[in-house]
């Protein structure tokens, strides 16, 4: 029984990895330092300058959540902005686990 318990998560992980090697969904949740959701800010995924991949933009919903359904694998710069102010910036590689971003509101 112990052997099955260890094999099942490994099998699911391998299946998830091979399911779509060229793209993945990127989702997350934006909060402030007090762990309050930050709605209506813009989340942007910028590919490298020499890339043919377009920039992707999504707003956070009322709960501070955002999702990009199909993101080509590769390196990106993730930015969270409110109006002209960049609140958060992070490099990431897709596929990536779900993100929880803590930002300072201006």
C-alpha positions as CSV (number, residue, x, y, z in Angstrom):
1,X,0.0,0.0,0.0
2,X,2.8,2.4,0.8
3,X,4.3,1.8,-2.7
4,X,1.0,2.8,-4.4
5,X,0.7,5.9,-2.4
6,X,4.1,7.1,-3.7
7,X,3.5,6.0,-7.3
8,X,0.2,7.8,-7.8
9,X,1.5,11.4,-7.2
10,X,4.5,10.6,-9.4
11,X,2.3,9.3,-12.2
12,X,0.0,12.4,-12.0
13,X,3.0,14.7,-12.1
14,X,4.4,13.0,-15.2
15,X,1.0,13.1,-16.9
16,X,0.7,16.8,-16.2
17,X,4.2,17.6,-17.5
18,X,3.7,15.7,-20.8
19,X,0.1,16.9,-21.4
20,X,1.2,20.1,-23.1
21,X,5.0,20.7,-23.3
22,X,4.6,23.8,-25.6
23,X,2.2,25.8,-23.5
24,X,0.7,26.0,-20.0
25,X,-1.9,28.0,-18.1
26,X,-0.5,30.7,-15.8
27,X,-2.7,31.8,-12.9
28,X,-2.3,33.5,-9.6
29,X,-3.6,35.8,-6.9
30,X,-2.5,39.4,-6.2
31,X,-2.6,40.5,-2.5
32,X,-1.2,43.4,-0.5
33,X,1.0,43.1,2.6
34,X,-2.1,42.7,4.8
35,X,-3.2,39.7,2.6
36,X,-6.1,41.7,1.1
37,X,-7.0,40.8,-2.5
38,X,-6.0,43.5,-5.0
39,X,-8.8,43.7,-7.7
40,X,-8.6,45.6,-11.0
41,X,-4.9,45.8,-11.5
42,X,-3.2,44.8,-14.7
43,X,-1.0,41.7,-15.0
44,X,1.3,41.5,-18.0
45,X,3.5,38.7,-19.3
46,X,6.3,40.2,-21.5
47,X,8.3,37.7,-23.6
48,X,11.9,38.4,-24.5
49,X,12.4,41.3,-27.0
50,X,13.5,39.0,-29.8
51,X,10.6,36.6,-29.3
52,X,7.7,36.1,-31.8
53,X,5.4,35.5,-28.8
54,X,2.9,38.4,-28.2
55,X,2.7,40.2,-24.9
56,X,-0.2,38.9,-22.8
57,X,-2.4,41.2,-20.5
58,X,-5.1,40.2,-18.0
59,X,-6.8,42.2,-15.2
60,X,-7.3,40.8,-11.8
61,X,-10.9,40.0,-10.9
62,X,-12.7,41.1,-7.7
63,X,-10.8,38.5,-5.7
64,X,-7.4,39.6,-7.1
65,X,-7.2,36.4,-9.3
66,X,-5.9,36.3,-12.8
67,X,-5.4,33.6,-15.5
68,X,-3.7,33.3,-18.8
69,X,-5.1,30.1,-20.4
70,X,-2.5,29.3,-23.0
71,X,1.0,30.6,-22.6
72,X,3.8,29.3,-24.8
73,X,6.7,27.8,-22.8
74,X,9.6,30.0,-22.2
75,X,11.0,33.0,-20.2
76,X,8.8,36.0,-19.4
77,X,8.8,39.2,-17.3
78,X,5.6,39.3,-15.2
79,X,4.5,42.8,-14.2
80,X,1.6,44.0,-12.1
81,X,0.6,47.6,-12.6
82,X,-2.0,50.0,-11.5
83,X,-2.4,52.9,-13.9
84,X,1.1,54.1,-14.8
85,X,2.7,52.5,-11.7
86,X,4.5,49.2,-11.8
87,X,3.7,47.5,-8.4
88,X,5.6,44.3,-8.9
89,X,8.0,42.7,-11.4
90,X,9.4,39.2,-11.5
91,X,11.1,36.9,-14.1
92,X,9.5,33.5,-14.5
93,X,9.7,30.5,-16.8
94,X,6.6,28.8,-18.1
95,X,5.4,26.3,-17.2
96,X,5.3,27.6,-13.6
97,X,3.3,26.7,-10.5
98,X,0.4,28.9,-9.5
99,X,1.6,32.3,-8.3
100,X,0.7,34.3,-5.2
101,X,2.0,37.9,-5.6
102,X,2.3,40.4,-2.8
103,X,2.3,44.0,-4.1
104,X,2.5,47.5,-2.6
105,X,-0.4,49.7,-3.8
106,X,0.4,53.3,-4.8
